[in-house]
Amino acid sequence: MQAQATISNPGAFGTLLRGEANTLAGWSAHFDSRRLATHIGVIILGAGLYGAAMGWWREPLQALFVAIKFPLILLLTAFGNALLNGMLAPLLGLNISFRQSLLAVLMSFAIIAAILGAFAPLAAFLVWNAPPMTPDVKSTATYGFIKLVHVVVIAFAGVVGNARLFQLLVRLGGRRQVAGRVLFAWLAVNLFLGSQLTWIARPFIGSPQLPVVFLRDTAFQGNFYENVFHTILSLLSMN
Amino acid sequence: MNDMNPPSPIPPQIPPSTSLPLGPGQRPPGDDPAEREPIPGVVTAIECILRQPRRVMCQLRQPGSGKLIAAILFVAVVCSLIYGAVVGSFSGGVQWWAAPVKIAAGLLISALICLPSLYIFACLSGSQARLAEIFGFVSGLVMLMTILLIGFAPVAWLFSQSTESLCWMGTLHLLFAMIAMIFGLRFLSGAFAQTNARSQAGLSTWIIIFVLVVLQMTAALRPLVGTSDTFLPTEKKFFVSHWFNCLDQATRDMSRHSRDRSRSRD
């Protein structure tokens, strides 16, 4: 008996990850509440799992807090900048609606979260193999290595998500130059808001000297850019 | 009036595929009718993965491949338990059951930890493979690895009975595992190439991750070869640091041994 023909991947998840621009452009053209819920679900689950793996090294409670905070940052960035992103696109030559711009950004964030979720078991395995957090942990090679792995994984997910977003924008706008301009503008505003949200939502990995908290008492004191500026100033004064 | 455009006897050209080109002598999966024959049982599955890997790849891509995957996993678990017993025979005692359990569980957990990232890399490479297919390919990788380990088992057993060096036995098992892994990964690469993937870069990255996870698992579940008071280690270590410690210990043991011998001669 001969086997049946090979079946291909019909799932929306695979379509999203492969960045099939024609299908994704179709998705962004029509509002579908179920699809929107799926994208938000992927963001909550994927980023939540990775966040849990990240915070687990400090304590299980820290894992729970980061599992809530990480997806929250992605969603707040997408919705907080939705209006601005929707206005920037037509101003930079890409004539798409507000809904299309929001859905496009959400799709790219869903891709990022899916990649993070897939790497969550590896991150958890890494943390499981690390020695427990001690007061002098920040001076150890293990701390540096774990931090580096998180940076590499998040950067990889971000690059892939934005590459897929670029392909979608090219499909929607027809010109690479325009798509590049819009992507650059969206990246700038999303990074600007995202880094401040991340600053407020700290800690993520956690510190053994400080108690496990959802937000630090100093969460709303100062901002990310002030801190970077002060760091640069202190470096210059040291020299 | 004559038809200006008579129908051409040549069928229209299929547009060139953007997936990975098949190498010289390579055929698409299921091209040979023998490859489309279902794999009925465990014994056939073992024979096929060694002699007709393309038949296994083809069958794993069919709907309802669950039974085949279950058979593959069953073989992988049995083979890893047998090889684990050979590993445990070096120390005996608790290791008779601890080593097989650790090796079987370690391999399966490594595969499960790495499965989601392989699926993501497959999708990012443009592959059309479903998660179930990817799971089947990874199961095939583990099965081929463990079957090959069974092939090495008599050699490993002979050495474990004739040496007392923990370091030597650890290195030997690691060498066998690496050889088995190379063949297993070759099977996986072959299967991956047939899923319309446009690039192998994602798979290459995943292979590095998988090898690192398996190596780390040897440190996380230690001791596999030697003995310990506890089932799992109380101290967390990365595998490189664990190996260096083992080598250091072996060097000290050897120098003490040679000192003792020279003293006894005096």
Interface residues (C-beta under 8 A of the other chain):
Chain A: M1 Q2 A3 Q4 T6 I7 S8 N9 G11 F13 G14 L17 R18 A114 I115 G117 A118 F119 A120 P121 L122 F125 W128 N129 A130 P131 P132 T142 V160
Chain B: P29 G30 P33 R36 E37 P38 C58 Q59 R61 Q62 P63 L112 I113 C114 P116 S117 Y119 I120 C123 L124 G126 S127 Q128 A129 R130 I209 V213 Q216 A219 A220 E235 K236 K237 F238
